[in-house]
Each structure stands twice: as C-alpha cells, then as structure tokens.
Amino acid sequence: MEILQKKPKNIAIHTSPVHDLRVVDCEIPRLAPDGCLIHVRATGICGSDVHFWKHGRIGPMVVTGDNGLGHESAGVVLQVGDAVTRFKPGKYHACPDVVFFSTPPHHGTLRRYHAHPEAWLHRLPDHVSFEEGALLEPLTVALAGIDRSGLRLADPLVICGAGPIGLVTLLAANAAGAAPIVITDIDSNRLAKAKELVPRVQPVLVQKQESPQELAGRIVQRLGQEARLVLECTGVESSVHAGIYATRFGGTVFVIRVGKDFQNIPFMHMSAKEIDLRFQYRYHDIYPKAISLVNAGLVDLKPLVSHRYKLEDGLEAFATASNTAAKAIKLGTSSREPYSGICPKDEVVPTVLTKPGTRFLRDCTTHIALHGSSPSSNVYGKPGIECLRRSAEHTREQQWTLQFDGCSSLASSGSGERLGQARPEPV
C-alpha cells in the first residue's frame, strides 16, 4: 500500500535489562499464512510499559533482553497471509494478544508495522475511532473484573484508585448500574477527573498519615453503608487494607491491579467477617463486549486522552508518562501524515487535554494517549480519487487518530474496517 512506500522503515520503542529506552529501526515482519500486517495507528502507553522500562520486571515477567513495548493499539490491515479469510487490506481493527505482546520476551506493538494473527483481531465499527480502539484494552481489563466480581445492579460499590484502570472501571461500573459509588485516591486531580466523568460518584481523598481503618471509616460514611463489593485498582497494600475494612460481612474485595510480590493482609478481620479476596490479572473473550459498549455510547473513552506524540517522539512521551507532575491520563503518539484516501487538505488539530490520573499508563504513573486529529473530510474509494467533502451531519464518520506505538495518522475512509489491539488472557 501507499503507506509502505512513503514510510518503508519500521521503527519501534524498545527497552533492555539496563533500563535504557530507544527508538530502534527494525524489519517489517514477514507474514505467517494466518497473519495480518498492521499499520499501527494508535497506541496507549500503559503503566506496565513504564514499569518494564524503569524496573525491568513485573512479578515473574523479567526483561532479559531487548524488548519492544506497547500493547494498547488499533490500526489498519495492510497485507494478509494466504490463509486469512476474515480481513482484507484497508480494514480497521483492534489487535488482541494471546501471548500478550510487550510482556518479555515478546515484543510489543509500539511500532509502525506489526504482524498479528487473524484470530486475534477485532473489527471496529465505522464510528469507533483508532483512539477509542486503543483504549478498548484497559476498558477490557475493567470489564473482566466487573464480570468476575459479580457486580449487580444497584450494588453499593467502592473503587480504590482513580488512575487509568480506576477511571475505566468507574465508567464501566456506572454503565453497569452500581449505586452508590465511592472512589478514592491520594491525588485530588484524579478525583476531580472521576467526578467529571461520572458526576454522581462520591470522591474520598486519601490522607497520607491516616490508617487504613480511618480511611475505611470515611469511605463507609460517604457510601452510607459498608460495601458489598470493593474494586481495588491500585495494588498498594494500604489501599487493599482500607478496602477490606470498608467491606461488609460476606462481601468481596476484588483486586484489578498488580503490586508487590508479597503483601500482608488483616487475616483475622477477613476471617471474622467472611470477606472474599479475589484477583484479576488480564481478561478473556471480553473485547466484543467492550466494543459494543463504546459503539452504543454507553462508555465514552475519549475524555481519558491527555497527551499525544509522534512515534518518533516516543522517548519524550515516556518521560511524560513517568512524571506524575505531568498529570497525564492517557498518552500516545500519532503521525501527522494523511493516510491513503484522505484529503490532503485535511488538517490535524493538535489538542492536548491535561487530565489527572492518566489512562494509558496503568496505575500509579500517568498514562499517555494520543488525542485525535479532526479531519474535515473523508474519502470513499481508492487513493487518488477526488475528495468528497462531508458536512457537519456526517461527523459520525470522522476518525480520530491515537497512536503511540506506530505512526498513527489521520482518520481513514469510512469504507474500511478498523482494528484494535486486544489480548485474550489466560483463563
């Protein structure tokens, strides 16, 4: 395709055991018979990406060699293998990873071109943008936790942590009908963002010097009762304890985060109140549900985007993502170059939204995401045909580009299918 001629070089963001971060040149991958070559148009920076760079490991997953980062992606199919039947070049999709890309030793999707098995791709609806396609990955994490935790309509709910995962969990829990909802965080900016996303949520600011029991008392007071369910989205021991103390007899604390390898728990308190402590690591078969929720307008992911960068500026993007003072919510990189079939007159409007508790960077660190460009027209048909200007009534066909892990560009024509990166989890 035209993009391969314009940008024949594949670049990616890599780290290594010595904690360096580099933009590297790499070969365009060859396709297996069941593979699709994806032009990555939008990728979010997750907290785990920053953690692998800064610390070299997450639990048993250790960076032992050169490792490509990134796993929250959406893009366009450029080429397909001989055995591929569901997708054609020019289609837009979300990409799932069974092996989980960016987890050592597997390279991630923070690159311009990426080969992905057909079976792990999800087609995006026409009016779901690349930006939203990349953000489907963290939403899927939250939905898996809500499914497995057994959240029911009108359940009183506590969400511990208003970082990226906490915020998407809030959006999903709101759509699921939890009521009332309390959310906690040590950062007042993140709580303000939570209130902006879901006005009915009750924020509780964590005080550094208070005990978990004291914090739990304020949570219960704000909720008006002890919680049947606590969704813990920080992985921090003191926060887990506060969630446990805020839980009613027979209730559940469900952890949707990673944390230190070994942590203490208030064993006898949990035993006396018969509180269940459960954990969520990834997900399985949830992407279609996430796509449906976004497509139906029940979950709006766009406000989570805070920053965007070109792939070539990936080092700067990671610096922002790892700096809590930046108050990024979700961060990504995008290409300013029009995609095949887009009117060259279209302009990219770079709007940077500063949002607390970044979504792309998964927990304590902020997330970086690309906030889309706003093309003024779409083209239907093959590259080179005359542009058809679209009026304001056709805004649903506009695409926003969000990319960190690859050169993302402007929205492409409404005639294709879009893909997003998804990674089915081990059951």
ChimeraX attribute file (.defattr): number of C-alpha atoms within 10 A of each C-alpha:
attribute: neighborCount
match mode: 1-to-1
recipient: residues
	/A:1	12
	/A:2	12
	/A:3	13
	/A:4	13
	/A:5	8
	/A:6	9
	/A:7	12
	/A:8	13
	/A:9	13
	/A:10	19
	/A:11	22
	/A:12	28
	/A:13	28
	/A:14	27
	/A:15	23
	/A:16	18
	/A:17	17
	/A:18	14
	/A:19	15
	/A:20	12
	/A:21	21
	/A:22	14
	/A:23	18
	/A:24	14
	/A:25	13
	/A:26	13
	/A:27	12
	/A:28	17
	/A:29	14
	/A:30	12
	/A:31	17
	/A:32	17
	/A:33	13
	/A:34	15
	/A:35	22
	/A:36	29
	/A:37	24
	/A:38	31
	/A:39	28
	/A:40	37
	/A:41	38
	/A:42	44
	/A:43	43
	/A:44	38
	/A:45	37
	/A:46	32
	/A:47	27
	/A:48	23
	/A:49	28
	/A:50	24
	/A:51	18
	/A:52	23
	/A:53	23
	/A:54	17
	/A:55	14
	/A:56	22
	/A:57	17
	/A:58	17
	/A:59	11
	/A:60	8
	/A:61	12
	/A:62	15
	/A:63	23
	/A:64	13
	/A:65	14
	/A:66	17
	/A:67	23
	/A:68	28
	/A:69	29
	/A:70	29
	/A:71	31
	/A:72	36
	/A:73	37
	/A:74	43
	/A:75	39
	/A:76	29
	/A:77	28
	/A:78	23
	/A:79	20
	/A:80	24
	/A:81	18
	/A:82	12
	/A:83	11
	/A:84	17
	/A:85	10
	/A:86	10
	/A:87	21
	/A:88	17
	/A:89	16
	/A:90	22
	/A:91	22
	/A:92	35
	/A:93	30
	/A:94	33
	/A:95	35
	/A:96	30
	/A:97	21
	/A:98	15
	/A:99	14
	/A:100	20
	/A:101	23
	/A:102	23
	/A:103	22
	/A:104	23
	/A:105	17
	/A:106	15
	/A:107	21
	/A:108	25
	/A:109	32
	/A:110	36
	/A:111	36
	/A:112	29
	/A:113	30
	/A:114	28
	/A:115	22
	/A:116	23
	/A:117	20
	/A:118	22
	/A:119	15
	/A:120	19
	/A:121	27
	/A:122	24
	/A:123	22
	/A:124	26
	/A:125	19
	/A:126	18
	/A:127	17
	/A:128	23
	/A:129	30
	/A:130	36
	/A:131	34
	/A:132	32
	/A:133	36
	/A:134	37
	/A:135	32
	/A:136	29
	/A:137	32
	/A:138	27
	/A:139	31
	/A:140	28
	/A:141	25
	/A:142	29
	/A:143	23
	/A:144	24
	/A:145	26
	/A:146	20
	/A:147	13
	/A:148	13
	/A:149	19
	/A:150	12
	/A:151	21
	/A:152	17
	/A:153	13
	/A:154	13
	/A:155	18
	/A:156	21
	/A:157	26
	/A:158	31
	/A:159	27
	/A:160	28
	/A:161	30
	/A:162	32
	/A:163	34
	/A:164	33
	/A:165	31
	/A:166	31
	/A:167	31
	/A:168	27
	/A:169	28
	/A:170	30
	/A:171	21
	/A:172	23
	/A:173	24
	/A:174	21
	/A:175	15
	/A:176	18
	/A:177	15
	/A:178	19
	/A:179	18
	/A:180	19
	/A:181	24
	/A:182	23
	/A:183	28
	/A:184	27
	/A:185	24
	/A:186	15
	/A:187	19
	/A:188	17
	/A:189	16
	/A:190	28
	/A:191	25
	/A:192	17
	/A:193	21
	/A:194	28
	/A:195	17
	/A:196	12
	/A:197	19
	/A:198	16
	/A:199	10
	/A:200	14
	/A:201	22
	/A:202	18
	/A:203	23
	/A:204	21
	/A:205	17
	/A:206	22
	/A:207	13
	/A:208	8
	/A:209	8
	/A:210	10
	/A:211	15
	/A:212	20
	/A:213	16
	/A:214	15
	/A:215	25
	/A:216	22
	/A:217	17
	/A:218	15
	/A:219	29
	/A:220	19
	/A:221	12
	/A:222	17
	/A:223	23
	/A:224	12
	/A:225	16
	/A:226	22
	/A:227	26
	/A:228	20
	/A:229	28
	/A:230	30
	/A:231	31
	/A:232	31
	/A:233	30
	/A:234	26
	/A:235	19
	/A:236	18
	/A:237	16
	/A:238	17
	/A:239	22
	/A:240	26
	/A:241	20
	/A:242	21
	/A:243	29
	/A:244	29
	/A:245	25
	/A:246	29
	/A:247	27
	/A:248	18
	/A:249	16
	/A:250	14
	/A:251	20
	/A:252	24
	/A:253	26
	/A:254	25
	/A:255	25
	/A:256	25
	/A:257	22
	/A:258	18
	/A:259	14
	/A:260	10
	/A:261	8
	/A:262	7
	/A:263	11
	/A:264	9
	/A:265	13
	/A:266	11
	/A:267	9
	/A:268	9
	/A:269	12
	/A:270	19
	/A:271	12
	/A:272	10
	/A:273	15
	/A:274	15
	/A:275	21
	/A:276	16
	/A:277	15
	/A:278	15
	/A:279	16
	/A:280	20
	/A:281	14
	/A:282	20
	/A:283	22
	/A:284	16
	/A:285	15
	/A:286	21
	/A:287	27
	/A:288	14
	/A:289	15
	/A:290	25
	/A:291	24
	/A:292	15
	/A:293	17
	/A:294	20
	/A:295	18
	/A:296	11
	/A:297	12
	/A:298	15
	/A:299	20
	/A:300	16
	/A:301	21
	/A:302	18
	/A:303	16
	/A:304	31
	/A:305	31
	/A:306	29
	/A:307	32
	/A:308	32
	/A:309	29
	/A:310	22
	/A:311	29
	/A:312	22
	/A:313	16
	/A:314	27
	/A:315	16
	/A:316	13
	/A:317	24
	/A:318	26
	/A:319	14
	/A:320	20
	/A:321	33
	/A:322	24
	/A:323	13
	/A:324	18
	/A:325	11
	/A:326	21
	/A:327	24
	/A:328	33
	/A:329	34
	/A:330	37
	/A:331	33
	/A:332	41
	/A:333	34
	/A:334	33
	/A:335	25
	/A:336	18
	/A:337	17
	/A:338	20
	/A:339	19
	/A:340	20
	/A:341	21
	/A:342	27
	/A:343	24
	/A:344	13
	/A:345	11
	/A:346	17
	/A:347	16
	/A:348	20
	/A:349	12
	/A:350	15
	/A:351	15
	/A:352	17
	/A:353	19
	/A:354	17
	/A:355	25
	/A:356	28
	/A:357	38
	/A:358	37
	/A:359	37
	/A:360	38
	/A:361	32
	/A:362	31
	/A:363	26
	/A:364	20
	/A:365	28
	/A:366	34
	/A:367	41
	/A:368	41
	/A:369	40
	/A:370	37
	/A:371	31
	/A:372	32
	/A:373	25
	/A:374	19
	/A:375	25
	/A:376	20
	/A:377	25
	/A:378	25
	/A:379	22
	/A:380	16
	/A:381	14
	/A:382	13
	/A:383	16
	/A:384	11
	/A:385	12
	/A:386	13
	/A:387	17
	/A:388	12
	/A:389	12
	/A:390	15
	/A:391	9
	/A:392	10
	/A:393	7
	/A:394	12
	/A:395	15
	/A:396	12
	/A:397	20
	/A:398	24
	/A:399	27
	/A:400	28
	/A:401	36
	/A:402	42
	/A:403	39
	/A:404	41
	/A:405	38
	/A:406	35
	/A:407	31
	/A:408	36
	/A:409	30
	/A:410	29
	/A:411	31
	/A:412	31
	/A:413	25
	/A:414	21
	/A:415	16
	/A:416	20
	/A:417	23
	/A:418	29
	/A:419	31
	/A:420	37
	/A:421	31
	/A:422	34
	/A:423	27
	/A:424	21
	/A:425	18
	/A:426	11
	/A:427	8
